[in-house]
Amino acid sequence: MSSTNLLFVAIGAVSLLLGIGVLVAAIRGAPGTDPKSTAMLIAGMMVTAFGLLMAGFAIAYSTGGPSDLNAEAAR
């Protein structure tokens, strides 16, 4: 894994943890009645999903090999 991929995994992990923290704080509030808690709930879900996608794609990019889409056409 290159240093750039490690950076993306680290950013993803930090975003994931921050998103989960915001989700916990929002759930402790009143998400249906308090607009601030509702906004924090939505933002927490978005940041958590961003962190998962960032780390997941960085790991998949580092472990996957190159794709040759024209390999079947050459046969």
N, C-alpha and C positions, 0 to 999 in steps of 0.2 A: 504494500500500500504506500503510495507516495505521500509526501507531506501535504499536498493540496487535498487529497482525499481524507487524510486525518483531520485537517482543518474543517472540512465539511461535516465529518462525523461529530467532531467536537461541537460545532455550532448547532447541529441537529440535537445532540444530547442536551445541551444547555437550554435550547428552545423547548424541548420536551419537558424538562424539569420545571421551567418557568411556567409553561402552560398548565401543567398539573397543579402547581401552586396557586395559580389564578383560579383554576376550577374549584379547588378546595375552598378558597376564600369566597368565591361566588356562591357555592352551595351552602356555606354557613350563613349567608345573608338570606334574603327572601327573594329568590329569582323571579317569582311571578308577580310580586307586588312592588318591589323596589326597582326602578329603572337602572340604577347603578349596578345592582347585582345581576340583572338580566344582561346588561352590556358586558360585564365581566365574564359571565358564563359563555357568551358567544365568542368573545375575544380569547378566552382560555381554550375553547375547542379549536379555534383557528390556529393558534400558536402551537398547540399540541400536535395537530395534524401536520403543520409545517415542519416541525422537528422530526416527526416520524418519516415523512417523505424525504427530507434532506438527508438524514442518516441512512435510510434504506436505499436510496438511489446511489449514494456514494459507496456503500458496501457492495451493491450489485455491480456497479461500474468497475470496481477494483477486482472482483472475483470472476466476472464474465470475460470470455474471450471475444476476439473480434468476429463480427458476423460477415460472411461473404454471401451476399444475396444472389450473386451471379454464378455460384458454384453449380447449381442444377442446370442452368441454361447451357453451360459449356459441355455437358455430357452428351 
